[in-house]
Amino acid sequence: MKLILAIINHDDSQKVIRGMTQNGFSVTKLATTGGFLMSGNTTIIAGVDEARVDEAIGIIRDMSHSRTQLVPVMTGMEIGGMFSTMPTEVMVGGATIFVVDVDRFEKV
Ligand code: 2BA
């Protein structure tokens, strides 16, 4: 078994979870926060048979979209005693996916 950890945009989470559950995958949704933007995103964890990992990743890929987000970046210019910021576009997602080995899986 493998554990898939997929960090996705909150707006895509319902579609991804529906797509996975409809195809027989068990999924847990966690509310998470990205360290760079410090804004909410969603992390999905799913224990998956090794033979179905690519199928699960395909569903996540199909249901998540990349988008641009504006972040304020310090310009280094001081205006009236305050540092100014300029909005800069950052590309986020579709999905950031980790696949890790599961040593042991039990439901007791
Ligand atoms: P955030 O950390 O909020 O990052 C949002 C987006 O900001 C990233 O999109 C990337 O385009 C940009 N970014 C992140 N760190 C940066 C930096 N140090 N300098 C410049 N730009 C930076 P994605 O790469 O699509 O990542 C989306 C979210 O996935 C991240 O949200 C984070 O929550 C997670 N993530 C991405 N890579 C990760 C990793 N290696 N380990 C753990 N979480 C990761």
Backbone and ligand atoms as CSV (ligand in chain L), in Angstrom:
chain,resi,resn,atom,element,x,y,z
A,1,MET,N,N,0.835,-1.204,0.000
A,1,MET,CA,C,0.000,0.000,0.000
A,1,MET,C,C,0.867,1.250,0.000
A,2,LYS,N,N,0.348,2.300,-0.624
A,2,LYS,CA,C,1.022,3.610,-0.651
A,2,LYS,C,C,0.099,4.644,-0.015
A,3,LEU,N,N,0.704,5.679,0.536
A,3,LEU,CA,C,-0.086,6.798,1.050
A,3,LEU,C,C,0.125,7.983,0.130
A,4,ILE,N,N,-0.987,8.476,-0.408
A,4,ILE,CA,C,-0.925,9.671,-1.256
A,4,ILE,C,C,-1.279,10.877,-0.403
A,5,LEU,N,N,-0.402,11.878,-0.439
A,5,LEU,CA,C,-0.681,13.166,0.210
A,5,LEU,C,C,-0.760,14.181,-0.922
A,6,ALA,N,N,-1.910,14.777,-1.107
A,6,ALA,CA,C,-2.079,15.721,-2.219
A,6,ALA,C,C,-2.527,17.068,-1.669
A,7,ILE,N,N,-1.724,18.096,-1.918
A,7,ILE,CA,C,-2.083,19.455,-1.484
A,7,ILE,C,C,-2.722,20.146,-2.681
A,8,ILE,N,N,-3.966,20.550,-2.502
A,8,ILE,CA,C,-4.729,21.108,-3.625
A,8,ILE,C,C,-5.406,22.405,-3.192
A,9,ASN,N,N,-5.904,23.139,-4.180
A,9,ASN,CA,C,-6.644,24.354,-3.874
A,9,ASN,C,C,-7.979,23.994,-3.231
A,10,HIS,N,N,-8.358,24.786,-2.243
A,10,HIS,CA,C,-9.617,24.539,-1.544
A,10,HIS,C,C,-10.790,24.444,-2.537
A,11,ASP,N,N,-10.761,25.302,-3.568
A,11,ASP,CA,C,-11.883,25.332,-4.529
A,11,ASP,C,C,-12.003,24.045,-5.345
A,12,ASP,N,N,-10.914,23.282,-5.444
A,12,ASP,CA,C,-10.947,22.028,-6.213
A,12,ASP,C,C,-11.276,20.820,-5.342
A,13,SER,N,N,-11.311,21.017,-4.018
A,13,SER,CA,C,-11.320,19.855,-3.120
A,13,SER,C,C,-12.573,18.990,-3.289
A,14,GLN,N,N,-13.738,19.633,-3.444
A,14,GLN,CA,C,-14.969,18.826,-3.561
A,14,GLN,C,C,-14.932,17.926,-4.787
A,15,LYS,N,N,-14.473,18.508,-5.917
A,15,LYS,CA,C,-14.432,17.724,-7.162
A,15,LYS,C,C,-13.440,16.569,-7.042
A,16,VAL,N,N,-12.276,16.851,-6.441
A,16,VAL,CA,C,-11.260,15.803,-6.303
A,16,VAL,C,C,-11.782,14.680,-5.407
A,17,ILE,N,N,-12.383,15.065,-4.270
A,17,ILE,CA,C,-12.859,14.049,-3.324
A,17,ILE,C,C,-14.001,13.236,-3.944
A,18,ARG,N,N,-14.914,13.919,-4.638
A,18,ARG,CA,C,-16.011,13.196,-5.286
A,18,ARG,C,C,-15.455,12.221,-6.325
A,19,GLY,N,N,-14.528,12.698,-7.141
A,19,GLY,CA,C,-13.929,11.851,-8.179
A,19,GLY,C,C,-13.268,10.621,-7.585
A,20,MET,N,N,-12.586,10.825,-6.450
A,20,MET,CA,C,-11.884,9.686,-5.850
A,20,MET,C,C,-12.854,8.716,-5.184
A,21,THR,N,N,-13.807,9.237,-4.416
A,21,THR,CA,C,-14.716,8.326,-3.714
A,21,THR,C,C,-15.598,7.563,-4.708
A,22,GLN,N,N,-16.017,8.248,-5.794
A,22,GLN,CA,C,-16.834,7.557,-6.798
A,22,GLN,C,C,-16.070,6.423,-7.477
A,23,ASN,N,N,-14.752,6.503,-7.440
A,23,ASN,CA,C,-13.935,5.441,-8.035
A,23,ASN,C,C,-13.392,4.467,-6.998
A,24,GLY,N,N,-13.979,4.525,-5.786
A,24,GLY,CA,C,-13.674,3.503,-4.787
A,24,GLY,C,C,-12.470,3.778,-3.908
A,25,PHE,N,N,-11.944,5.014,-3.924
A,25,PHE,CA,C,-10.815,5.337,-3.046
A,25,PHE,C,C,-11.346,5.904,-1.732
A,26,SER,N,N,-10.694,5.519,-0.630
A,26,SER,CA,C,-11.008,6.121,0.666
A,26,SER,C,C,-10.130,7.344,0.851
A,27,VAL,N,N,-10.744,8.436,1.297
A,27,VAL,CA,C,-10.050,9.725,1.324
A,27,VAL,C,C,-10.323,10.433,2.638
A,28,THR,N,N,-9.302,11.099,3.176
A,28,THR,CA,C,-9.499,11.994,4.321
A,28,THR,C,C,-9.041,13.390,3.922
A,29,LYS,N,N,-9.877,14.368,4.268
A,29,LYS,CA,C,-9.584,15.760,3.895
A,29,LYS,C,C,-9.089,16.517,5.121
A,30,LEU,N,N,-7.972,17.227,4.964
A,30,LEU,CA,C,-7.438,18.042,6.056
A,30,LEU,C,C,-7.410,19.503,5.613
A,31,ALA,N,N,-7.794,20.396,6.524
A,31,ALA,CA,C,-7.675,21.837,6.242
A,31,ALA,C,C,-6.242,22.245,6.583
A,32,THR,N,N,-5.502,22.743,5.596
A,32,THR,CA,C,-4.084,23.054,5.792
A,32,THR,C,C,-3.792,24.487,5.341
A,33,THR,N,N,-2.588,24.933,5.624
A,33,THR,CA,C,-2.193,26.299,5.268
A,33,THR,C,C,-0.833,26.261,4.598
A,34,GLY,N,N,-0.721,26.874,3.424
A,34,GLY,CA,C,0.562,26.929,2.721
A,34,GLY,C,C,1.514,27.882,3.431
A,35,GLY,N,N,2.767,27.463,3.575
A,35,GLY,CA,C,3.743,28.251,4.320
A,35,GLY,C,C,4.154,29.526,3.612
A,36,PHE,N,N,4.037,29.590,2.287
A,36,PHE,CA,C,4.486,30.772,1.546
A,36,PHE,C,C,3.389,31.835,1.499
A,37,LEU,N,N,2.226,31.455,1.010
A,37,LEU,CA,C,1.118,32.417,0.920
A,37,LEU,C,C,0.401,32.582,2.250
A,38,MET,N,N,0.584,31.605,3.160
A,38,MET,CA,C,-0.122,31.608,4.441
A,38,MET,C,C,-1.636,31.695,4.242
A,39,SER,N,N,-2.104,31.060,3.153
A,39,SER,CA,C,-3.547,31.012,2.940
A,39,SER,C,C,-3.986,29.553,2.924
A,40,GLY,N,N,-5.273,29.352,3.148
A,40,GLY,CA,C,-5.794,28.002,3.305
A,40,GLY,C,C,-5.712,27.191,2.028
A,41,ASN,N,N,-5.326,25.942,2.167
A,41,ASN,CA,C,-5.464,24.997,1.069
A,41,ASN,C,C,-5.980,23.689,1.677
A,42,THR,N,N,-6.091,22.661,0.866
A,42,THR,CA,C,-6.635,21.393,1.347
A,42,THR,C,C,-5.621,20.292,1.089
A,43,THR,N,N,-5.411,19.446,2.085
A,43,THR,CA,C,-4.564,18.273,1.878
A,43,THR,C,C,-5.436,17.029,1.968
A,44,ILE,N,N,-5.320,16.195,0.946
A,44,ILE,CA,C,-6.074,14.942,0.907
A,44,ILE,C,C,-5.112,13.802,1.197
A,45,ILE,N,N,-5.493,12.930,2.120
A,45,ILE,CA,C,-4.674,11.730,2.322
A,45,ILE,C,C,-5.498,10.503,1.909
A,46,ALA,N,N,-4.836,9.609,1.218
A,46,ALA,CA,C,-5.528,8.416,0.735
A,46,ALA,C,C,-4.576,7.222,0.764
A,47,GLY,N,N,-4.978,6.176,1.446
A,47,GLY,CA,C,-4.241,4.908,1.394
A,47,GLY,C,C,-4.718,4.143,0.177
A,48,VAL,N,N,-3.768,3.794,-0.705
A,48,VAL,CA,C,-4.126,3.275,-2.023
A,48,VAL,C,C,-3.273,2.043,-2.341
A,49,ASP,N,N,-3.901,1.025,-2.936
A,49,ASP,CA,C,-3.119,-0.124,-3.420
A,49,ASP,C,C,-2.107,0.375,-4.447
A,50,GLU,N,N,-0.915,-0.206,-4.389
A,50,GLU,CA,C,0.157,0.258,-5.280
A,50,GLU,C,C,-0.281,0.253,-6.748
A,51,ALA,N,N,-1.078,-0.740,-7.120
A,51,ALA,CA,C,-1.492,-0.878,-8.520
A,51,ALA,C,C,-2.433,0.250,-8.965
A,52,ARG,N,N,-3.020,0.979,-7.996
A,52,ARG,CA,C,-4.000,2.019,-8.363
A,52,ARG,C,C,-3.474,3.443,-8.132
A,53,VAL,N,N,-2.179,3.564,-7.797
A,53,VAL,CA,C,-1.628,4.891,-7.495
A,53,VAL,C,C,-1.757,5.829,-8.714
A,54,ASP,N,N,-1.394,5.337,-9.886
A,54,ASP,CA,C,-1.443,6.194,-11.083
A,54,ASP,C,C,-2.874,6.621,-11.396
A,55,GLU,N,N,-3.813,5.699,-11.172
A,55,GLU,CA,C,-5.229,6.030,-11.403
A,55,GLU,C,C,-5.667,7.162,-10.466
A,56,ALA,N,N,-5.283,7.054,-9.182
A,56,ALA,CA,C,-5.654,8.086,-8.204
A,56,ALA,C,C,-5.019,9.430,-8.571
A,57,ILE,N,N,-3.748,9.392,-8.968
A,57,ILE,CA,C,-3.069,10.640,-9.347
A,57,ILE,C,C,-3.733,11.246,-10.590
A,58,GLY,N,N,-4.181,10.394,-11.502
A,58,GLY,CA,C,-4.876,10.883,-12.700
A,58,GLY,C,C,-6.145,11.640,-12.338
A,59,ILE,N,N,-6.902,11.117,-11.373
A,59,ILE,CA,C,-8.137,11.796,-10.943
A,59,ILE,C,C,-7.785,13.149,-10.320
A,60,ILE,N,N,-6.775,13.155,-9.437
A,60,ILE,CA,C,-6.372,14.411,-8.780
A,60,ILE,C,C,-5.934,15.418,-9.841
A,61,ARG,N,N,-5.139,14.956,-10.824
A,61,ARG,CA,C,-4.638,15.848,-11.867
A,61,ARG,C,C,-5.807,16.436,-12.671
A,62,ASP,N,N,-6.759,15.575,-13.044
A,62,ASP,CA,C,-7.880,16.027,-13.884
A,62,ASP,C,C,-8.783,17.019,-13.165
A,63,MET,N,N,-8.873,16.897,-11.844
A,63,MET,CA,C,-9.836,17.705,-11.095
A,63,MET,C,C,-9.201,18.946,-10.438
A,64,SER,N,N,-7.893,19.107,-10.541
A,64,SER,CA,C,-7.280,20.296,-9.927
A,64,SER,C,C,-6.681,21.194,-10.998
A,65,HIS,N,N,-6.819,22.464,-10.789
A,65,HIS,CA,C,-6.370,23.423,-11.810
A,65,HIS,C,C,-5.349,24.376,-11.206
A,66,SER,N,N,-4.391,24.767,-12.037
A,66,SER,CA,C,-3.456,25.788,-11.555
A,66,SER,C,C,-4.094,27.158,-11.748
A,67,ARG,N,N,-3.741,28.082,-10.903
A,67,ARG,CA,C,-4.268,29.441,-10.982
A,67,ARG,C,C,-3.212,30.404,-10.460
A,68,THR,N,N,-3.380,31.674,-10.805
A,68,THR,CA,C,-2.426,32.662,-10.285
A,68,THR,C,C,-3.047,33.365,-9.093
A,69,GLN,N,N,-2.187,33.693,-8.137
A,69,GLN,CA,C,-2.632,34.430,-6.955
A,69,GLN,C,C,-1.716,35.629,-6.769
A,70,LEU,N,N,-2.276,36.740,-6.306
A,70,LEU,CA,C,-1.452,37.931,-6.089
A,70,LEU,C,C,-0.893,37.923,-4.676
A,71,VAL,N,N,0.413,38.183,-4.561
A,71,VAL,CA,C,1.015,38.316,-3.230
A,71,VAL,C,C,1.708,39.665,-3.145
A,72,PRO,N,N,1.604,40.338,-1.995
A,72,PRO,CA,C,2.308,41.607,-1.840
A,72,PRO,C,C,3.797,41.376,-1.625
A,73,VAL,N,N,4.626,42.027,-2.415
A,73,VAL,CA,C,6.082,41.881,-2.279
A,73,VAL,C,C,6.665,43.244,-1.916
A,74,MET,N,N,7.526,43.294,-0.894
A,74,MET,CA,C,8.151,44.558,-0.477
A,74,MET,C,C,9.036,45.082,-1.602
A,75,THR,N,N,8.913,46.361,-1.950
A,75,THR,CA,C,9.734,46.910,-3.032
A,75,THR,C,C,11.088,47.393,-2.529
A,76,GLY,N,N,11.224,47.609,-1.214
A,76,GLY,CA,C,12.462,48.165,-0.663
A,76,GLY,C,C,12.439,49.684,-0.658
A,77,MET,N,N,11.390,50.283,-1.253
A,77,MET,CA,C,11.276,51.751,-1.265
A,77,MET,C,C,10.490,52.219,-0.043
A,78,GLU,N,N,11.045,53.213,0.653
A,78,GLU,CA,C,10.361,53.747,1.822
A,78,GLU,C,C,9.621,55.006,1.408
A,79,ILE,N,N,8.308,55.016,1.618
A,79,ILE,CA,C,7.506,56.194,1.263
A,79,ILE,C,C,6.801,56.666,2.521
A,80,GLY,N,N,7.129,57.879,2.960
A,80,GLY,CA,C,6.478,58.437,4.152
A,80,GLY,C,C,6.703,57.592,5.389
A,81,GLY,N,N,7.904,57.014,5.515
A,81,GLY,CA,C,8.218,56.218,6.705
A,81,GLY,C,C,7.697,54.802,6.646
A,82,MET,N,N,6.998,54.431,5.551
A,82,MET,CA,C,6.472,53.061,5.438
A,82,MET,C,C,7.057,52.413,4.186
A,83,PHE,N,N,7.321,51.113,4.281
A,83,PHE,CA,C,7.809,50.405,3.097
A,83,PHE,C,C,6.629,50.060,2.202
A,84,SER,N,N,6.796,50.309,0.885
A,84,SER,CA,C,5.692,50.018,-0.027
A,84,SER,C,C,5.760,48.573,-0.499
A,85,THR,N,N,4.630,48.049,-0.887
A,85,THR,CA,C,4.567,46.699,-1.447
A,85,THR,C,C,3.961,46.760,-2.841
A,86,MET,N,N,4.331,45.787,-3.663
A,86,MET,CA,C,3.780,45.738,-5.011
A,86,MET,C,C,3.171,44.346,-5.210
A,87,PRO,N,N,1.912,44.243,-5.685
A,87,PRO,CA,C,1.346,42.907,-5.898
A,87,PRO,C,C,2.074,42.167,-7.019
A,88,THR,N,N,2.427,40.930,-6.765
A,88,THR,CA,C,3.125,40.101,-7.761
A,88,THR,C,C,2.366,38.792,-7.914
A,89,GLU,N,N,2.288,38.325,-9.162
A,89,GLU,CA,C,1.551,37.085,-9.415
A,89,GLU,C,C,2.404,35.853,-9.110
A,90,VAL,N,N,1.789,34.885,-8.428
A,90,VAL,CA,C,2.445,33.608,-8.145
A,90,VAL,C,C,1.551,32.506,-8.710
A,91,MET,N,N,2.154,31.565,-9.422
A,91,MET,CA,C,1.389,30.428,-9.956
A,91,MET,C,C,1.243,29.368,-8.862
A,92,VAL,N,N,0.014,28.944,-8.592
A,92,VAL,CA,C,-0.235,27.953,-7.539
A,92,VAL,C,C,-0.904,26.719,-8.149
A,93,GLY,N,N,-0.379,25.557,-7.787
A,93,GLY,CA,C,-1.027,24.285,-8.155
A,93,GLY,C,C,-0.923,23.973,-9.617
A,94,GLY,N,N,-1.859,23.216,-10.075
A,94,GLY,CA,C,-2.871,22.289,-9.659
A,94,GLY,C,C,-2.684,21.576,-8.332
A,95,ALA,N,N,-1.880,20.518,-8.266
A,95,ALA,CA,C,-1.762,19.745,-7.044
A,95,ALA,C,C,-0.288,19.422,-6.797
A,96,THR,N,N,0.080,19.437,-5.514
A,96,THR,CA,C,1.420,18.979,-5.115
A,96,THR,C,C,1.227,17.623,-4.453
A,97,ILE,N,N,1.832,16.592,-5.039
A,97,ILE,CA,C,1.512,15.219,-4.613
A,97,ILE,C,C,2.763,14.492,-4.113
A,98,PHE,N,N,2.630,13.880,-2.964
A,98,PHE,CA,C,3.674,13.000,-2.428
A,98,PHE,C,C,3.087,11.587,-2.376
A,99,VAL,N,N,3.894,10.597,-2.755
A,99,VAL,CA,C,3.485,9.189,-2.610
A,99,VAL,C,C,4.522,8.514,-1.719
A,100,VAL,N,N,4.073,7.987,-0.591
A,100,VAL,CA,C,5.026,7.374,0.353
A,100,VAL,C,C,4.610,5.926,0.654
A,101,ASP,N,N,5.610,5.125,1.005
A,101,ASP,CA,C,5.360,3.720,1.362
A,101,ASP,C,C,4.624,3.635,2.700
A,102,VAL,N,N,3.719,2.677,2.796
A,102,VAL,CA,C,3.043,2.406,4.069
A,102,VAL,C,C,3.605,1.094,4.604
A,103,ASP,N,N,4.247,1.138,5.774
A,103,ASP,CA,C,4.832,-0.083,6.357
A,103,ASP,C,C,3.749,-1.021,6.849
A,104,ARG,N,N,2.700,-0.442,7.392
A,104,ARG,CA,C,1.662,-1.272,8.005
A,104,ARG,C,C,0.343,-0.508,7.984
A,105,PHE,N,N,-0.726,-1.221,7.675
A,105,PHE,CA,C,-2.059,-0.598,7.638
A,105,PHE,C,C,-3.024,-1.520,8.356
A,106,GLU,N,N,-3.677,-1.008,9.367
A,106,GLU,CA,C,-4.638,-1.833,10.108
A,106,GLU,C,C,-5.859,-1.007,10.446
A,107,LYS,N,N,-6.999,-1.651,10.452
A,107,LYS,CA,C,-8.215,-1.056,11.022
A,107,LYS,C,C,-8.597,-1.962,12.173
A,108,VAL,N,N,-8.564,-1.454,13.407
A,108,VAL,CA,C,-8.826,-2.340,14.551
A,108,VAL,C,C,-10.096,-1.938,15.280
L,1,2BA,P1,P,2.320,27.809,-0.407
L,1,2BA,O1,O,3.505,27.447,0.428
L,1,2BA,O2,O,1.419,28.873,0.146
L,1,2BA,O3,O,2.870,28.239,-1.855
L,1,2BA,C1,C,2.012,28.781,-2.828
L,1,2BA,C2,C,2.772,29.012,-4.134
L,1,2BA,O4,O,3.770,30.012,-3.903
L,1,2BA,C3,C,3.526,27.781,-4.634
L,1,2BA,O5,O,2.655,27.013,-5.432
L,1,2BA,C4,C,4.677,28.404,-5.413
L,1,2BA,O6,O,4.272,28.788,-6.722
L,1,2BA,C5,C,4.951,29.696,-4.646
L,1,2BA,N1,N,6.039,29.547,-3.690
L,1,2BA,C6,C,6.075,28.721,-2.611
L,1,2BA,N2,N,7.218,28.883,-1.939
L,1,2BA,C7,C,7.917,29.842,-2.583
L,1,2BA,C8,C,9.184,30.482,-2.370
L,1,2BA,N3,N,9.961,30.149,-1.326
L,1,2BA,N4,N,9.575,31.440,-3.252
L,1,2BA,C9,C,8.793,31.781,-4.292
L,1,2BA,N5,N,7.591,31.234,-4.556
L,1,2BA,C10,C,7.156,30.274,-3.715
L,1,2BA,P2,P,2.803,25.424,-5.448
L,1,2BA,O7,O,4.218,25.028,-5.675
L,1,2BA,O8,O,1.783,24.913,-6.420
L,1,2BA,O9,O,2.436,24.921,-3.972
L,1,2BA,C11,C,1.088,24.978,-3.468
L,1,2BA,C12,C,1.076,24.558,-2.029
L,1,2BA,O10,O,1.552,23.192,-1.935
L,1,2BA,C13,C,2.036,25.352,-1.125
L,1,2BA,O11,O,1.415,26.538,-0.666
L,1,2BA,C14,C,2.295,24.360,0.012
L,1,2BA,O12,O,1.184,24.344,0.906
L,1,2BA,C15,C,2.321,23.031,-0.726
L,1,2BA,N6,N,3.678,22.613,-1.120
L,1,2BA,C16,C,4.288,22.832,-2.290
L,1,2BA,N7,N,5.499,22.266,-2.322
L,1,2BA,C17,C,5.658,21.669,-1.124
L,1,2BA,C18,C,6.706,20.899,-0.522
L,1,2BA,N8,N,7.880,20.644,-1.172
L,1,2BA,N9,N,6.548,20.430,0.742
L,1,2BA,C19,C,5.394,20.675,1.408
L,1,2BA,N10,N,4.354,21.402,0.905
L,1,2BA,C20,C,4.488,21.885,-0.348
